[in-house]
């Protein structure tokens, strides 16, 4: 993904057509993701997928403008969505443009937009005088298609930045996680502190919270830290440390069971549960005593109760939540796009060739990518299409054509209503898996959604399961995992300490595939059957 700062780098913009997502994408929650996805669908090759937003701290039409993730996190998330360009604009350069001028000078002349998307509440032009309806009318003159995205509701609440900021300001990390479909994370450099933790016998790491980053409610949190291949319980104080003083807001974290040197690194710290307000202590001894009490509370968060109860349900994705002929549909669209003049019989023959080659690659035992498959057939059939564009089109064809199994969404909504935290852990490549999750509108029902390539670890590695449980704030022993693969899902969940549930297509529960692993693993054929296994949490 290329990033441009405008207007300083305006001359460097390449002159090609663009589909443009418009908005202040400061958190990339489910609402933002739907706007970006809408801009990226159905475009021909050669059209850039572009996000047009404003530089942090330059927007003066909003009372609260601190971003919900760092610039680095924003770029990582946009890359997983297949965005080609990120345009970060100094708001002062465009704030006095009328709606008509913005459409003509920016969208039409500067960007060469052929399609734009925006949220239902989008405002633009001087003093915010233009709305989504005005954008649609003005763009029609230049042949620019406009897609206005309706609000995304999560448990009856609109997924929007103001709602996330409100939850952060209240220390309501459950709501923050739910609205963003991911846990709030402080991935910031560890800086030199006052070494107070060493004096207390509890060494801590310090992370300075940037001035433009929305800060959670000041206070002490039970948290978890992902560091050096481990997921460890922790206690994090966010604020200005009233006992010893601090000039700027800090996140100071004591990691239980870790004493390594993390200076200069950027560990992932997840504040999970607000424990108490910041307070001033009369002595370091009193502070030490309170920190020990906080640590005990944090440990309880990761310690299963004597009578284990399921509080979170996680899912595999492919062949568990989704089904149907998505790969066939994708191949069909790909052949039709690049070879439109072929007869129906010739297209069918080429589809069969792709399926045969795909099966060969899958059974060869060696690592392969879909880019390899696409390159093979572009060369085989003499097509000079750009490899990157053709690969992405191949992905998009079966990603956007993925059907969910019948009854999945109502079942997920009911499980969430019953009080369960929900998540997805899927193996696979970053872009297609994330694209499918967005296209199938699954994120609004998930508290976390994790793709193995993004995490750098794959099922059945226990670390991936442990990360998911920790980000949900639930002991791993209190999680169920639903999947179709006996090794990656069933054995993976067992090895991590979760309770597996095997989703199968047609064979019976006494089939050899079950007796090879664990005979008492529950078996379901449809996700809706989970409603019989998991009653409402009291």
HELIX and SHEET records of a PDB file:
HELIX    1   1 UNK A   10  UNK A   12  5                                   3    
HELIX    2   2 UNK A   30  UNK A   39  1                                  10    
HELIX    3   3 UNK A   71  UNK A   80  1                                  10    
HELIX    4   4 UNK A   91  UNK A   93  5                                   3    
HELIX    5   5 UNK A   99  UNK A  101  1                                   3    
HELIX    6   6 UNK A  102  UNK A  110  3                                   9    
HELIX    7   7 UNK A  126  UNK A  128  5                                   3    
HELIX    8   8 UNK A  132  UNK A  140  1                                   9    
HELIX    9   9 UNK A  161  UNK A  169  1                                   9    
HELIX   10  10 UNK A  173  UNK A  180  1                                   8    
HELIX   11  11 UNK A  196  UNK A  200  1                                   5    
HELIX   12  12 UNK A  284  UNK A  301  1                                  18    
HELIX   13  13 UNK A  326  UNK A  338  1                                  13    
HELIX   14  14 UNK A  344  UNK A  363  1                                  20    
HELIX   15  15 UNK A  370  UNK A  380  1                                  11    
HELIX   16  16 UNK A  387  UNK A  400  1                                  14    
HELIX   17  17 UNK A  408  UNK A  417  1                                  10    
HELIX   18  18 UNK A  430  UNK A  439  1                                  10    
HELIX   19  19 UNK A  443  UNK A  445  5                                   3    
HELIX   20  20 UNK A  452  UNK A  455  1                                   4    
HELIX   21  21 UNK A  462  UNK A  472  1                                  11    
HELIX   22  22 UNK A  476  UNK A  478  5                                   3    
HELIX   23  23 UNK A  486  UNK A  491  3                                   6    
HELIX   24  24 UNK A  492  UNK A  496  1                                   5    
HELIX   25  25 UNK A  512  UNK A  515  1                                   4    
HELIX   26  26 UNK A  527  UNK A  529  5                                   3    
HELIX   27  27 UNK A  530  UNK A  533  1                                   4    
SHEET    1   A 6 UNK A   2  UNK A   6  0                                        
SHEET    2   A 6 UNK A  85  UNK A  89  1                                        
SHEET    3   A 6 UNK A  48  UNK A  54  1                                        
SHEET    4   A 6 UNK A  18  UNK A  22  1                                        
SHEET    5   A 6 UNK A 113  UNK A 119  1                                        
SHEET    6   A 6 UNK A 145  UNK A 149  1                                        
SHEET    1   B 2 UNK A 153  UNK A 154  0                                        
SHEET    2   B 2 UNK A 157  UNK A 158 -1                                        
SHEET    1   C 7 UNK A 186  UNK A 187  0                                        
SHEET    2   C 7 UNK A 268  UNK A 276 -1                                        
SHEET    3   C 7 UNK A 219  UNK A 227 -1                                        
SHEET    4   C 7 UNK A 230  UNK A 239 -1                                        
SHEET    5   C 7 UNK A 250  UNK A 255 -1                                        
SHEET    6   C 7 UNK A 204  UNK A 208 -1                                        
SHEET    7   C 7 UNK A 190  UNK A 191 -1                                        
SHEET    1   D 6 UNK A 448  UNK A 451  0                                        
SHEET    2   D 6 UNK A 421  UNK A 426  1                                        
SHEET    3   D 6 UNK A 312  UNK A 315  1                                        
SHEET    4   D 6 UNK A 479  UNK A 483  1                                        
SHEET    5   D 6 UNK A 499  UNK A 503  1                                        
SHEET    6   D 6 UNK A 522  UNK A 524  1                                        
SHEET    1   E 2 UNK A 322  UNK A 323  0                                        
SHEET    2   E 2 UNK A 403  UNK A 404 -1                                        
END                                                                             
